[in-house]
Amino acid sequence: MKTGLPPETLLLPRLLVNQLLHQAQSSHTQMTWGIIAALDDMPGHCYPLAQNHYPAEERISVALKMLAHRGERLWAVYRTDSGEASAPAPAELTPFGARLFLAISLGTKGVLQLAGWRMDNSGILELEVAICETQT
C-alpha cells in the first residue's frame, strides 16, 4: 500500500487504535501485555494476554495458537502502562518472536500516548505512528 509516508512510519487503522485505547483505559493501574493480529498483512485486532499464574511462555503459546485457529498471524506486541511509553528491551520481545512493538499509555489527563519500535539486527528503531481512517 502506497501511503506517501516515510518508511519509518507505522500505519495503524483507527479501529485498532480505538481497541488499544480501550485496553490502556481498562488497565491504567497495571502493566498489561498483548498481541496484535493481522489478516492478509493488515493489523486488525488486539488481544490482551491473560494475567494469571501460568508462565508467560505458555500464555504466549496459547495466544499464538488462537491466532492460527482464526486464520490470523502475529503482527506486533503491545504493552499498556501507566507511565511514559518507553522502548522495549530486546529480551522482552524474544518470547513472542515479534519485530514490531507498541507502547500505549495514558499520559496527563488521559491523553493516549502511542509509540512504536521495530527490532532488527542493528537494534531497535523508533517509528512514527500514523492512523489511517479505513482498513483496505
C-alpha positions as CSV (number, residue, x, y, z in Angstrom):
1,M,0.0,0.0,0.0
2,K,1.4,3.4,-1.0
3,T,0.9,5.9,1.7
4,G,3.4,8.8,0.9
5,L,4.7,8.3,4.4
6,P,8.4,7.7,5.3
7,P,9.4,4.1,5.7
8,E,9.9,4.6,9.4
9,T,6.2,5.1,9.8
10,L,3.9,2.5,11.3
11,L,0.4,2.9,9.9
12,L,-2.5,1.7,12.1
13,P,-6.2,1.5,11.3
14,R,-8.3,3.8,13.5
15,L,-10.4,0.9,14.7
16,L,-7.3,-0.8,16.1
17,V,-6.1,2.3,17.8
18,N,-9.5,2.6,19.4
19,Q,-9.1,-1.0,20.7
20,L,-5.7,-0.2,22.1
21,L,-7.0,2.9,23.8
22,H,-9.7,0.8,25.4
23,Q,-7.0,-1.6,26.6
24,A,-5.0,1.2,28.1
25,Q,-8.0,2.6,29.9
26,S,-9.0,-0.8,31.2
27,S,-5.6,-1.5,32.7
28,H,-4.5,2.0,33.6
29,T,-3.1,0.9,37.0
30,Q,-1.1,-2.1,35.9
31,M,1.1,-3.1,33.0
32,T,-0.6,-5.4,30.5
33,W,0.9,-7.2,27.6
34,G,-0.9,-8.2,24.4
35,I,-0.6,-9.2,20.8
36,I,-1.9,-7.5,17.6
37,A,-3.1,-9.8,14.9
38,A,-3.1,-9.3,11.2
39,L,-5.2,-10.9,8.5
40,D,-3.7,-10.6,5.0
41,D,-0.9,-8.3,6.4
42,M,-3.5,-5.7,7.7
43,P,-3.4,-5.3,11.5
44,G,-6.9,-5.5,12.9
45,H,-7.3,-6.9,16.4
46,C,-5.6,-6.7,19.7
47,Y,-5.7,-9.4,22.3
48,P,-4.6,-8.9,25.8
49,L,-2.6,-11.7,27.3
50,A,-4.3,-13.3,30.4
51,Q,-2.9,-12.1,33.7
52,N,-2.7,-15.4,35.5
53,H,-0.3,-17.8,37.3
54,Y,0.8,-19.6,34.1
55,P,4.3,-18.8,32.8
56,A,4.5,-16.1,30.1
57,E,5.8,-18.5,27.5
58,E,2.7,-20.7,28.0
59,R,0.3,-17.7,27.7
60,I,2.1,-16.6,24.5
61,S,1.9,-20.1,23.0
62,V,-1.9,-20.3,23.7
63,A,-2.4,-16.8,22.2
64,L,-0.4,-17.7,19.0
65,K,-2.4,-21.0,18.6
66,M,-5.7,-18.9,18.9
67,L,-4.4,-16.6,16.1
68,A,-3.6,-19.6,13.9
69,H,-7.1,-21.1,14.5
70,R,-8.7,-17.8,13.5
71,G,-6.5,-17.5,10.3
72,E,-4.6,-14.6,11.7
73,R,-0.9,-14.1,12.3
74,L,1.2,-12.2,14.9
75,W,1.8,-8.7,13.7
76,A,3.1,-6.9,16.8
77,V,3.3,-7.0,20.5
78,Y,2.0,-4.2,22.7
79,R,2.3,-3.1,26.3
80,T,0.0,-0.8,28.2
81,D,1.5,1.1,31.1
82,S,0.5,3.9,33.4
83,G,3.9,5.6,32.8
84,E,5.5,7.0,29.7
85,A,5.5,5.0,26.5
86,S,9.1,3.5,26.5
87,A,11.1,1.3,24.2
88,P,11.2,-2.4,25.0
89,A,14.3,-4.3,25.9
90,P,15.1,-6.9,23.1
91,A,14.7,-9.7,25.7
92,E,11.1,-8.6,26.2
93,L,10.2,-9.3,22.6
94,T,12.2,-12.6,22.2
95,P,9.5,-14.9,23.6
96,F,7.0,-13.5,21.1
97,G,9.1,-13.7,18.0
98,A,7.8,-10.3,17.1
99,R,9.7,-7.5,15.3
100,L,7.1,-4.7,16.0
101,F,6.3,-3.3,19.4
102,L,3.8,-0.7,20.5
103,A,3.8,1.0,23.9
104,I,0.5,2.5,24.9
105,S,-0.1,4.7,27.9
106,L,-2.5,7.3,29.2
107,G,-0.5,10.4,29.8
108,T,-1.6,13.6,31.6
109,K,-5.3,14.0,31.6
110,G,-5.9,10.6,29.9
111,V,-4.4,11.6,26.6
112,L,-3.3,8.4,24.7
113,Q,0.4,8.1,24.1
114,L,1.2,5.6,21.4
115,A,4.8,4.8,20.3
116,G,6.2,2.2,18.1
117,W,9.5,0.4,17.5
118,R,10.9,-2.1,15.1
119,M,13.5,-4.6,16.1
120,D,16.1,-5.7,13.5
121,N,19.7,-6.9,13.5
122,S,21.0,-3.4,14.2
123,G,18.8,-2.9,17.3
124,I,15.6,-1.1,18.0
125,L,14.4,1.7,15.7
126,E,11.7,4.1,16.9
127,L,8.9,4.5,14.4
128,E,6.5,7.3,13.7
129,V,2.9,6.2,14.3
130,A,0.2,7.3,11.9
131,I,-3.5,6.5,11.9
132,C,-5.5,5.6,8.7
133,E,-9.2,6.1,8.7
134,T,-10.2,2.9,6.9
135,Q,-9.0,-0.6,6.6
136,T,-8.1,-1.5,3.0
